[in-house]
């Protein structure tokens, strides 16, 4: 037969564990918005793990100098590639579920747009990306 003290300890442990899982799930869902801004001549801005898409977008655009386009990344990664021989020329960017696919897609886009020596200029991932 299990003692009352041991039963209470187990019950308390289960309750504490349940609360920890619930809180960690809430935090990762709440802080899962990001944005990546890209502009001419290699300009960029990034914001990740923001509570809302609008706040992340504003923060990324604020960092980017010039006329920039913002990309939303929610539980994803973004990458920006430029042509090393002409930074103001061809470029590519992508938002994908993981970092490797976003890096590959951005570089591929840069070459598709006429880049000769495309390299990654910047990248970022938000929560769970």
Buried (B, 14 or more C-beta within 10 A) or exposed (E): EEEEEEEEEEEEEEEEEEEEEEEEEEEEEEBBBBBBBBBBEBBBBBBBBBEEBEEBBBBBBEBBBEEBEBBBBBBBBBBBBBBBEBBEBBBBBBBBBEBEBBBBBBBBBBBEBEBEEBEBBBBBBBBBB
